[in-house]
């Protein structure tokens, strides 16, 4: 079995209103209003002075459950939205691994699945630990990226990226959140620059809610549950309106979809799921025994979902 042993989140202090990004992102006044009033964005977080290594380390350093157990960490995995994060020969992941005292661990990145990579990394970490057969072994999954290029700052008509990070320890045993199921589907026909292909972009816009709903319901079914058994959905923070539409499509109450962070963090790449998890814990939305659904879709296009028992 795969468990989320511990979760930590880092939100930079610097907040930037969406209106202040108009020129930088090349948005018209009308587009700013669209993101604000329709998509639900008010501001994003930016880590102005820190590097990617600093961003990831800040989240991992908050894992109090890691202290004294560093020797048990077998893998350090960076779940990354973007295929390139730093110029050669810099390696932020190896820098973080050394700063954490985890030099014995195998450190690697999973990418090319965009925003769905975070879920894929958790599932892969569990499988690696199971294959090792070490019941005490741990994997550290890191999420979060720098919005350092135009493509890393915005997906036009969909979302604006912010800088935040999150980390989780994955284990094979425990009494914390247990992974019940995992479903994933890749629609490779959409692996193009859709902003230059309007016809394919229109097809993706139609396929997106259908495929994400299909994968979410598949995860629920694989867990041996019905949607009525799900207490909460932890989404990726692509925008609020898409989740309102999707919740209507599958018949799930929108008030049980955690959208608190869309207005204040933006879309924090693969960190969204863990950020929303900590929000759910802080708000007392999850009780022992509750089953919750996590879902994400990445441009390219990969769709993934998981069901956990709290």
C-alpha positions as CSV (number, residue, x, y, z in Angstrom):
1,X,0.0,0.0,0.0
2,X,1.0,3.6,-0.5
3,X,0.5,6.2,2.2
4,X,1.0,10.0,2.4
5,X,3.1,10.0,5.6
6,X,3.5,13.8,5.9
7,X,2.8,16.9,3.9
8,X,4.4,20.4,4.0
9,X,3.6,23.6,2.0
10,X,5.6,26.8,1.4
11,X,3.7,29.9,0.2
12,X,6.0,32.9,-0.5
13,X,5.0,36.1,1.2
14,X,5.0,38.3,-1.9
15,X,1.5,38.6,-3.4
16,X,0.9,40.1,-6.8
17,X,-2.6,41.3,-8.0
18,X,-3.5,39.9,-11.4
19,X,-4.0,43.5,-12.6
20,X,-0.3,44.3,-11.9
21,X,0.7,41.5,-14.3
22,X,-1.2,42.9,-17.3
23,X,1.8,44.3,-19.2
24,X,4.1,41.4,-18.3
25,X,1.7,38.8,-19.5
26,X,0.5,40.8,-22.5
27,X,-3.1,40.9,-21.3
28,X,-5.8,43.4,-22.3
29,X,-7.9,45.1,-19.7
30,X,-10.8,42.8,-20.7
31,X,-8.6,39.7,-20.3
32,X,-7.6,40.8,-16.8
33,X,-11.3,41.1,-15.9
34,X,-11.9,37.7,-17.4
35,X,-9.3,36.1,-15.2
36,X,-10.5,38.0,-12.1
37,X,-14.3,37.8,-12.4
38,X,-14.8,34.6,-14.5
39,X,-11.8,32.4,-13.7
40,X,-11.6,33.4,-10.1
41,X,-8.0,34.7,-10.0
42,X,-7.3,37.7,-7.7
43,X,-3.6,37.4,-7.1
44,X,-0.6,35.0,-7.3
45,X,2.4,34.3,-5.1
46,X,5.9,35.0,-6.3
47,X,9.2,34.1,-4.7
48,X,11.1,37.1,-5.8
49,X,14.6,36.4,-4.5
50,X,14.8,32.7,-4.2
51,X,16.0,30.1,-6.7
52,X,14.1,26.9,-7.6
53,X,16.3,25.1,-5.1
54,X,15.3,27.6,-2.4
55,X,11.7,27.1,-3.3
56,X,11.8,23.3,-3.1
57,X,13.9,23.3,0.1
58,X,11.5,25.6,1.9
59,X,8.7,23.1,1.5
60,X,10.9,20.1,2.4
61,X,12.3,21.8,5.4
62,X,8.8,22.1,6.8
63,X,8.5,18.3,7.0
64,X,9.0,17.8,10.7
65,X,8.3,14.1,10.2
66,X,11.5,13.9,8.1
67,X,13.8,14.9,11.0
68,X,15.7,11.8,12.3
69,X,14.4,9.7,9.4
70,X,16.7,11.0,6.7
71,X,18.5,7.7,6.5
72,X,15.2,6.0,5.5
73,X,14.7,8.1,2.4
74,X,15.4,5.9,-0.7
75,X,14.1,8.3,-3.4
76,X,13.8,12.1,-3.9
77,X,11.5,12.9,-6.8
78,X,10.8,16.3,-8.3
79,X,7.4,16.3,-10.0
80,X,7.8,18.9,-12.6
81,X,5.4,20.5,-15.0
82,X,8.1,22.0,-17.3
83,X,10.7,19.9,-19.1
84,X,13.4,22.5,-18.4
85,X,13.9,24.2,-15.0
86,X,17.4,25.5,-15.0
87,X,20.3,26.0,-17.5
88,X,23.0,23.4,-17.7
89,X,24.9,22.4,-15.6
90,X,22.8,23.6,-12.7
91,X,20.8,20.9,-11.0
92,X,18.4,22.3,-8.4
93,X,17.1,18.9,-7.3
94,X,20.6,17.6,-6.5
95,X,21.3,20.8,-4.6
96,X,18.1,20.4,-2.5
97,X,18.9,16.7,-1.9
98,X,22.4,17.6,-0.5
99,X,21.0,20.5,1.6
100,X,18.5,18.1,3.2
101,X,21.2,15.5,4.0
102,X,19.7,13.0,1.7
103,X,22.8,12.2,-0.4
104,X,22.2,8.4,-0.1
105,X,18.9,8.7,-1.9
106,X,18.3,8.3,-5.6
107,X,17.2,11.7,-6.9
108,X,15.3,12.1,-10.2
109,X,12.7,14.2,-12.0
110,X,9.4,13.1,-13.5
111,X,8.1,15.5,-16.2
112,X,6.3,15.7,-19.6
113,X,2.9,15.2,-18.0
114,X,2.4,18.8,-17.1
115,X,0.1,19.4,-14.1
116,X,-0.7,15.7,-13.8
117,X,2.9,14.9,-12.9
118,X,2.4,15.4,-9.2
119,X,0.0,12.5,-9.0
120,X,2.1,10.3,-11.2
121,X,5.1,11.0,-9.0
122,X,3.3,9.9,-5.8
123,X,2.1,6.7,-7.5
124,X,5.6,6.0,-8.9
125,X,7.2,6.5,-5.5
126,X,4.9,4.0,-4.0
127,X,5.7,1.4,-6.7
128,X,9.4,1.9,-6.3
129,X,9.3,1.5,-2.5
130,X,7.1,-1.7,-3.0
131,X,9.6,-3.1,-5.5
132,X,12.4,-2.6,-3.0
133,X,10.6,-4.6,-0.4
134,X,11.8,-2.3,2.4
135,X,8.8,-1.6,4.6
136,X,10.6,1.2,6.4
137,X,11.7,3.0,3.3
138,X,10.5,6.5,2.4
139,X,10.3,8.6,-0.7
140,X,10.3,12.4,-0.7
141,X,8.2,14.0,-3.5
142,X,8.8,17.6,-4.2
143,X,6.6,19.9,-6.2
144,X,6.8,23.6,-7.3
145,X,8.5,25.6,-10.0
146,X,9.6,29.1,-11.0
147,X,7.5,31.0,-13.4
148,X,10.5,32.2,-15.4
149,X,9.3,32.3,-19.0
150,X,6.2,33.4,-20.7
151,X,5.0,29.8,-21.2
152,X,5.7,29.2,-17.5
153,X,3.6,32.2,-16.5
154,X,0.3,31.8,-18.4
155,X,-1.8,29.4,-20.5
156,X,-3.9,31.9,-22.4
157,X,-7.6,31.7,-21.7
158,X,-7.0,29.1,-19.0
159,X,-4.7,29.9,-16.1
160,X,-2.0,32.0,-14.6
161,X,0.9,30.3,-12.8
162,X,2.2,31.3,-9.4
163,X,5.2,30.2,-7.4
164,X,4.7,28.0,-4.4
165,X,6.0,24.6,-3.3
166,X,4.9,21.5,-1.5
167,X,6.5,18.3,-0.3
168,X,5.3,15.0,0.9
169,X,6.8,11.8,2.3
170,X,5.5,8.6,0.7
171,X,5.6,5.4,2.7
172,X,4.4,1.8,2.5
173,X,2.9,1.6,6.0
174,X,1.3,4.0,8.4
175,X,-1.9,5.4,9.8
176,X,-2.1,8.5,7.6
177,X,-3.7,9.0,4.2
178,X,-3.9,5.7,2.3
179,X,-4.0,5.5,-1.5
180,X,-7.0,3.5,-2.6
181,X,-6.8,3.9,-6.3
182,X,-5.1,5.6,-9.2
183,X,-6.3,6.2,-12.8
184,X,-4.5,7.9,-15.6
185,X,-5.0,8.5,-19.3
186,X,-2.9,10.3,-21.9
187,X,-4.4,11.9,-25.0
188,X,-1.3,12.3,-27.1
189,X,-3.2,13.8,-30.1
190,X,-3.2,17.1,-28.1
191,X,0.6,17.2,-27.6
192,X,1.0,20.3,-29.7
193,X,1.1,24.1,-29.2
194,X,-2.7,24.6,-29.2
195,X,-2.5,28.4,-29.3
196,X,-1.3,28.0,-32.9
197,X,-3.8,25.4,-33.9
198,X,-7.3,26.7,-33.3
199,X,-9.1,23.7,-34.6
200,X,-7.2,21.3,-32.4
201,X,-7.6,23.7,-29.5
202,X,-11.4,23.6,-29.9
203,X,-11.2,19.8,-29.9
204,X,-9.1,19.8,-26.7
205,X,-11.6,22.2,-25.0
206,X,-14.3,19.7,-25.7
207,X,-12.3,16.7,-24.7
208,X,-10.9,18.2,-21.5
209,X,-14.0,17.9,-19.2
210,X,-15.0,14.6,-20.7
211,X,-11.7,12.9,-20.2
212,X,-11.0,14.4,-16.8
213,X,-14.5,13.3,-15.6
214,X,-13.9,9.8,-17.1
215,X,-10.6,9.4,-15.2
216,X,-12.0,10.8,-12.0
217,X,-14.9,8.3,-12.1
218,X,-12.6,5.5,-13.0
219,X,-10.5,6.2,-9.9
220,X,-13.7,6.2,-7.7
221,X,-14.8,2.9,-9.3
222,X,-11.4,1.3,-8.9
223,X,-11.5,2.1,-5.2
224,X,-14.8,0.2,-5.0
225,X,-16.8,3.4,-4.2
226,X,-19.5,5.5,-5.7
227,X,-19.2,9.3,-6.1
228,X,-21.6,9.7,-3.1
229,X,-18.9,8.1,-1.0
230,X,-16.4,10.9,-1.8
231,X,-16.3,13.6,0.9
232,X,-14.1,16.1,-0.9
233,X,-12.4,16.8,-4.2
234,X,-8.9,18.4,-4.2
235,X,-8.4,19.9,-7.6
236,X,-5.6,21.3,-9.6
237,X,-6.1,25.1,-9.6
238,X,-6.5,25.7,-13.3
239,X,-9.5,28.0,-12.7
240,X,-12.7,28.1,-10.8
241,X,-15.2,28.1,-13.7
242,X,-13.8,24.8,-15.1
243,X,-14.5,23.1,-11.8
244,X,-18.0,24.5,-11.5
245,X,-18.7,23.0,-14.9
246,X,-17.1,19.7,-14.2
247,X,-18.9,19.3,-10.8
248,X,-22.2,19.8,-12.6
249,X,-21.2,17.3,-15.2
250,X,-20.5,14.5,-12.7
251,X,-23.2,15.6,-10.2
252,X,-20.8,16.5,-7.4
253,X,-21.6,19.4,-5.0
254,X,-19.3,22.4,-5.9
255,X,-19.1,23.4,-2.2
256,X,-17.2,20.1,-1.6
257,X,-14.5,21.0,-4.2
258,X,-11.6,22.9,-2.4
259,X,-11.2,26.1,-4.5
260,X,-10.0,28.3,-1.7
261,X,-6.5,28.7,-3.2
262,X,-7.4,29.7,-6.8
263,X,-7.8,33.4,-5.9
264,X,-4.7,33.6,-3.8
265,X,-2.0,31.3,-5.2
266,X,-2.9,31.0,-8.9
267,X,-2.0,27.7,-10.5
268,X,1.1,26.5,-8.6
269,X,2.1,23.9,-11.1
270,X,2.1,20.4,-9.5
271,X,1.9,21.7,-6.0
272,X,-1.8,22.4,-6.1
273,X,-3.0,19.0,-4.8
274,X,-0.8,19.2,-1.7
275,X,-1.6,22.9,-1.1
276,X,-5.3,22.1,-1.3
277,X,-4.8,19.1,1.0
278,X,-3.3,21.3,3.8
279,X,-6.2,23.8,3.3
280,X,-8.7,20.9,3.8
281,X,-6.8,19.8,7.0
282,X,-6.6,23.4,8.3
283,X,-10.4,23.9,7.7
284,X,-11.3,20.6,9.3
285,X,-12.9,19.3,6.1
286,X,-11.4,15.8,6.4
287,X,-12.2,13.4,9.2
288,X,-10.7,10.0,9.9
289,X,-12.2,7.5,7.4
290,X,-13.2,10.1,4.9
291,X,-12.4,9.2,1.2
292,X,-11.4,12.1,-1.0
293,X,-10.6,12.4,-4.7
294,X,-7.6,14.2,-6.1
295,X,-7.6,15.2,-9.8
296,X,-5.3,17.0,-12.3
297,X,-5.0,17.5,-16.0
298,X,-1.9,18.5,-17.8
299,X,-1.7,20.1,-21.2
300,X,-0.2,17.6,-23.6
301,X,-2.5,15.9,-22.5
302,X,-2.4,13.7,-19.4
303,X,-5.3,13.3,-17.0
304,X,-4.9,11.7,-13.6
305,X,-6.9,11.0,-10.5
306,X,-6.5,9.3,-7.1
307,X,-8.7,8.3,-4.2
308,X,-7.3,8.5,-0.7
309,X,-8.7,7.5,2.7
310,X,-7.9,10.0,5.4
